[in-house]
Amino acid sequence: MNASAIESDVVRNAARGSWLSVLDDLAPEIDKAIEKPGQRHIACPVHGGKDGFRLFRDANLSGGGCCNTCGPKPDGFSLLMWLRGWTFPEALSAIAGVLGLSSDSHQPQRIVHRKAHFDQCKSSINDDKIRALLRTVWQESKSIHHPDAEPVRLYLQSRGLDGWLPNWPSLRFHPKMQYRNEDNQVIGYFPAMLALVEKDNRAITIHRSFLTGDGRKAPVESPKKLMPVPADRLIVGSGIRLGNPGRVLSVTEGIETALSVIEATGMVTWPLISSTLMSHFIIPQGVEKLIIWSDLDRTHAGTFAAQKLAERAKTQGIQVEIREPSGSLPIDAKSIDWLDVLNQSGPNAFVFRSLS
């Protein structure tokens, strides 16, 4: 490495916790998304549209975001390279400049003055309140076998799944979950299926699926939402533990997709919530074989995430199979997942070809 080169790890470590300031300086067109990471959806800064782009909730730590069409950008480097058309060295140099970093020890460092609204983002929210809220919601929840949990069972049946589920401790029912919109206004209270998001056996946050009393998706803008994540925890690498893995573990993106795999194969299967989180999943110790049930979608985000996770698993000496729905997407469909396969072709369709 050239003596004048800036080490990427130095810049990456310096940017962690300051990404919102960096992005505000280098990508002012996404300022509305910067104000409310993970909550505010805006038009894609590359191709336009209405509301397809958002930053991740942990954007101040990761710098990442996602466009529904262009796919996920897991960190600030990849986001700026996509947005500006930069090479990695160009992005590295620009980010280092914002942070006041230089390989020249005699060059004065630039002081970054954060805007006031950054101080209200996740890194400065009262984490005690967030943890208390997470505990309260979980304590208020009930077993999915409880008579009151009928909305969950009806919802799963409406999706073509068996309404009866093992009583996993990570899957619960909340009878009256508060729903807030992107402006933090309370819209209403709904029954909800709760899923505990964990990493290394540590609770990170809670995923909520808002429902109606008769088992339909709640009539809200985002029926599926994550609760806030305390600043001392990272959602990257986490998953929802539906059973204890042995030598073999299956993973999917969505919860319902995982339930379809479990119903069809009986294998322990963990949903990882999204393609972005799938690509960064931390594989539990003791797993010798990982089966990735990827979605087939127009953006190829599911395929790319599965391939990225597979490559990382192989470097750890873990055997990997990627299983993706076969065929082509219908013209009017954005994606096909394994729940679609179960409903269209039944459990026998889960005898598949391997992509790796």
Secondary structure, 3 states (H helix, E strand, C coil): CCCCCCCHHHHHHHHCCCHHHHHHHHCHHHHHHHHCCCCCCEEECCCEEEEEEEECCCHHHHCCEEECCCEEECCHHHHHHHHHCCCHHHHHHHHHHHHCCCCCCCCCCCCCCCCHHHHHCHHHCCHHHHHHHHHHHHHHCEECCCHHHHHHHHHHHHCCCCCCCCCCCCEEEEEEEEEECCCCCEEEEEEEEEEEEEECCEEEEEEEEEECCCCCECCCCCCEEECCCCCCCCCCCCEECCCCCCCEEEEECCHHHHHHHHHHHCCCEEECCCHHHHHCCCCCCCCCEEEEECCEECCCHHHHHHHHHHHHHHHCCCEEEEECCCCCCCCCCCEECHHHHHHHHCHHHHCCCCCC
